[in-house]
Amino acid sequence: MRILSTCLLVAFVLLPLLQAQAVTIPFFSNLPSFTLSVQGDKKLQATLRKELEELRKNSSALESYESPRDIAHYERGNLEKLLRSEGYYDAIVRESVEGREINYQVIPGPRYLIKSLDIIMPADLRAGFPGLPIGVGDPLQADEVLEGVQTITQYLNNNACLLNVDVTYQATVIHQEAAARLEYRVAPSPEVMVGDVQVLGATSVEEDYLRDKLNINPGDCFSRSKLDAAQLRLLRTNLVSNVTSQVSEPYGGIVDINFIVQERNHRTVTLGVGYTSDEGAGVSASWEHRNIFHRGEKLEVSSKVNKVKQSLESKLSIPRFFNDKQRFTGSVGLTGEDVDSYTSRALTLKGLVSRKLSKHRTISAGAELKFSRVDEKVDGAVEGGDPDENYHLLAFPLGFKLNTTDKPLDARRGATTALEVKPYLDLKNNSTSFVKNILQLTAYKTAESARYEPTLALRIKAGAITGAPNLELPADERFYAGGGGSVRGYGYQELGPRLVEIDANGQESLSDAIGGRGLSEVSIEGRFRFSETWGGVLFLDGGNAYENPRPNFSNLFWGAGFGVRYNTSFAPIRFDLAFPLDRRDGVDDHYQVYVSLGQAF
């Protein structure tokens, strides 16, 4: 029964991604259904159908029409525009309405081809031009024509120093021949070099810090695309809210450039609330200063409190730490945790240097010192029988991350690979040393052209601790599974190895989870967008922790459920309801509820 439920849930998650044609659900759409047929061209028919469905999904103008005939008239005009953009200038579109159904009949006619193509630009620039993506004999398609404009513009930006790059085109249609003449023109403009470069308007951010972000220096070849890239880099510092550029009139083949910036408020206060069935209600608060020493250094103080976990942390981030591609992060944190199997209190000092190897790859290395007191609640869970242990752990974390996702809190495409290797040494007891390894993979794929823009999200996590027996490890460093960020449907840290306990009457029972040296987790989600603000989720989670350090994906506990998302400009607010598929009597509840900010992963 559990396997059948799992298969059904996966089928529901994958079905929208596999459908070739989206289906209108009356609850979410009041538009009449439609049929569309194109005489003699099935490929064009599929293209027009896809574009019409996209129009229905995104056009706010359709909301003002109530009559199916008015909708049909509006959509017919759009179909005619689409046909012309594909090169069908003699196409005929007829519509008919029967009740709440619209029928479109399309006679495309001949497709217009390019008869001649000319590029008018200075001869010295034309010499190295590699050519266009279209040519004589190709269909006169709007996308291809515009791509030609972009190709010429990019070539000039990369290979010339023109003060202004202005590329236009003219297409002359010849109806008698079902053909067209296409001509591209580059407007005359002087070639200039960069003179003086200044950043104006900064009040608290040091000007030289911002100037170094420009990557534009006196004597460089002038390029409008370099100006755009420089403005984007300034905005990405998160220190300015607006950037404009001023280019002087040319003098002696030189132009001066001024970047005018408007600083944003560098301080932010945030408050948050959340709720889970296993951890109860929780609150969070943080204060942030993004320019504490006037060169983009960020100081953040944050706190989170619920009945299970409490934390207070201060973190300082320094960009360009001895290198433009390096960042230093130092933090001091106090944490407390009170779970079924242990209670812990800890003070952690940490310093980490991260370096970008490329746009998507980052490595990191650092040192961490953790002073903790861990009180074990499970009899027999500590070597020697003393349930209270003090630890002075020195660690040297090493990390690697590959990240190609588009958004940190609501990714819709891309993937991540994160690996952390963390050797530990107990300074109080030199005989205690171990290495904690964690690997996590995530992937996201969105069918943007399908109705409700379904996203398939996948997460796989594995962990292994080597170097010491399980019960010699601090309880708060062992692996546990279960909870909102792990296996939904089960209580926080309720999955993992358990000891056999014998009561006064000789009856055997299992203890609370004591944690282990191995971890395996897998999650799959189907995410849907019903509107700009509302969405839904179907999910399946599996995971477990093991005494043996080798992860095992064949012995997992499974949970499944659904959720609602309210999309804000910052991140989605999520509400998840999860059910344990491998429910254990007397241990697991019938369901768990999770409310928080951001996707589950």
Secondary structure, DSSP 8 states (H G I E B T S, - for coil): -HHHHHHHHHHHHHHHHH-SS----TTT--S-EEEEEETT-HHHHHHHHHHHHHHHHH-SGGGG--SHHHHHHHHHHHHHHHHHHTT-TT-EEEEEEETTEEEEEEE-----EEEEEEEE--HHHHTT----S--TTSB--HHHHHHHHHHHHHHHHHH--BS---EEEEEEEEGGGTEEEEEEEE----B-EEEEEEEE--SSS-HHHHHHTT---TTSB--HHHHHHHHHHHHHTTSEEEEEEEE---BTTEEEEEEEEEE---EEEEEEEEEETTTEEEEEEEEEETTTTSSS-EEEEEEEE-SSEEEEEEEEEEESSSSTTEEEEEEEEEEEEE-SSEEEEEEEEEEEEEEESSSSEEEEEEEEEEEEEEEE-STT-STTS--EEEEEEEE--EEEEEE--S-SSS--SEEEEEEEEEEEEESS-TT-EEEEEEEEEEEEEE-TTSTT--EEEEEEEEEEEESS-GGGS-GGGSB-B-STTS-TTS-TT-BS---EEE-TT--EEE-S---BSEEEEEEEEEEEESSSSEEEEEEEEEEEEESSSS--TTS-EEEEEEEEEEE-SS-EEEEEEEEETT--TTTS-S-EEEEEES---
